[in-house]
Structure formats: C-alpha cells, structure tokens
C-alpha cells in the first residue's frame, strides 16, 4: 500500500517556526486556564440569625437548592444559620471584609448598610399588613438603588412580622413596662429612641444572648414576632404577650455586588427570578406561621394581655415624637414624607372602595 508522507520541511522553514512556538504555547495555556476558571462554580456564602429548621431557613434552603439546580451547579449557595457567624453587626462586618458574601438579615442588619431603610419600620406607623405592603412595594426600588450605590444588592423584601412585647410579668401600662428589665437589641437605634421617649431603661444585648438572659433573669421582657420567639425558644421563658404590636419588622437578603458580578448574565437572570418567587413565598408563609406560632404560645399557657387604651395612646404619642426626632438623622424628611404620602394613598383607596 502506498505510504502517505508529510511534506518535507526545509531547514529555513523549520527555523521560521521557532519564534511562533512560544506565543502559541502561551496562548494555548491561557485558553486552558480560562476554560478551567469558567468551569469553576461561584460559591455564595450567606449568614443569618434564623435557626435551622425554622420557616425562614426551610424556604431559604429550598431557594438555594433551586439556584444550584437551575444554574447546573455554576452557582452554589451556602448558608450559615442560627447565628453561628455572630449577630447581624458581625455578619455585615464580615461582608465588608470579604469573609461572607451576603446575609439574610432583619432591618437592623440592613440599617448597618443604609440606616434610612428603617423609615419602613417606624413604630405605630401601619394599621395593617396590607398598608405596609403598599408602602414598602412603592419604596423598595428606591432603597435597592441606594444599596447598589453602596456596593450591595438588596433582594426582594422578606418578613419578620408584627412585633409585640413578651414578658414574665403582665404589662398593663407604660408604668409597668418601666419596671421591667426589658431587652434592647444593642444595635437597634429605632427601639432605643422609642424606649427613651417612654422612659424605659433597656438592657442592651445581641439576639443570641436573649434566651440565656431570660433563663437567668438578667431580663424578664423582650420584643419579637411570635414566630421568631418560638424559633429562638424565647416563648418557653415568658408568660405574657401584649395584644398591641409596636411595629412590623421586615428583612431581606443582601449580597455584595462584586460577588454577584462574578455570575454570568444568564445566571443572574435565573437568580433574580428565583429570589423574587422565594420572597413572595416567604412573606406568605411567615404570615401564616406567625398566626400559628401565636396559637401555639397560647396553647402552652402564654396569655395575650389586652392593651389598655391609655397605653396605646402613650405609644402613639411617643412614636410620632420619634418620627420627628429621627428625621434628618436616621432618614431624611423626604423619605418620611414618601412613607406618609403612600400610606395616605392606600387609605384613600381603601376608603373609596
């Protein structure tokens, strides 16, 4: 059979290939490296105070698994639950240091990035959850833009729920509240201002410190949503919960923008779709679970204490004083006016119906 031979290369031709060999090899090496780097998944590390097994973590974990599945493993989400990375101040600090990529935090944690978001949580501002939803939905894009300018991606809103006082002694007046050793979240400037107006001395502690403090008697009163109290086991340490809520607490997942930028545009779109659906599911489920948690607390002996009208009036007066006091400090006059404008829009539409 005839043998196929390569064309003969003369000495000058062989010599002329040598200068090209190094650049070609370098280009091939770079291409291989780029291919390897592109194949590496982006791992997103997020921390939260929500305990394992809680409604928040169940939904967050499902969302994380869906992100990994829908991106075919190109994006992996790792949650550190139950406060293992510290209180929310620690989580935000670690994000700034690059030790964490994001967090599922309450508005207290969000306020450490941009404090003005607390205008959506002003005490005694909203009469119903529908009213809150209307105002928050109108203003959320505004806050997302503010967070983006600070290097953070603010995802859709989540819920903590209506916040009530919970105590070992029944709180029937502001005077009785003043006699309690009431917890104050050390980083919660909004509640601190409210306590000051009511002349209540708070015991500043981080969230992970509350349960042991209730156990030892260091404090005998706290504030929380029913679901958070059950998830954190505070409910086993108290006997009363006020019928009057102080405010409605919100939260959200935040992610460093430079981390999100590592994800391809296609996967970013997938993540946005998943997190939007997850937030809607979360709000619906948390509201349902808060109602169930309150019933569970009552079944186990916690009494709902009816709040006398004079105590409600005292809270309303103090709340409006706090709104005025914090304008220009925690949030701008324009931001407060936006909340009041949207709230009035909702009330006018409701009255029209």
Secondary structure, DSSP 8 states (H G I E B T S, - for coil): ----------HHHHHHHHHHHHHHHHHHHHHHHHHHHHHS-EEEEEEESS-TTSHHHHHHHHHHHHHHHHTTTSEEEEEE-TTTT-SHHHHHHHHHTTS-SEEEEEHHHHHTT-GGGGGGG-TT--SSHHHHHHHHHHHHHHHHHHHHHTTEEEEEEEEEEEEEEEESS---SHHHHHTS-EEEETT-HHHHHHHHHHT--EEEE-HHHHHHHHHHTS-SEEEE-HHHHHHTTGGGG-SEEESS--EEEEEEEEEEHHHHTTS-HHHHHHHHHHHHHHHHHHHHHHHHHHHHHHHHHHHTT-EEE---HHHHHHHHHHHHHHHHHHBTTTB-HHHHHHHHHHHHHHHHHHHH-
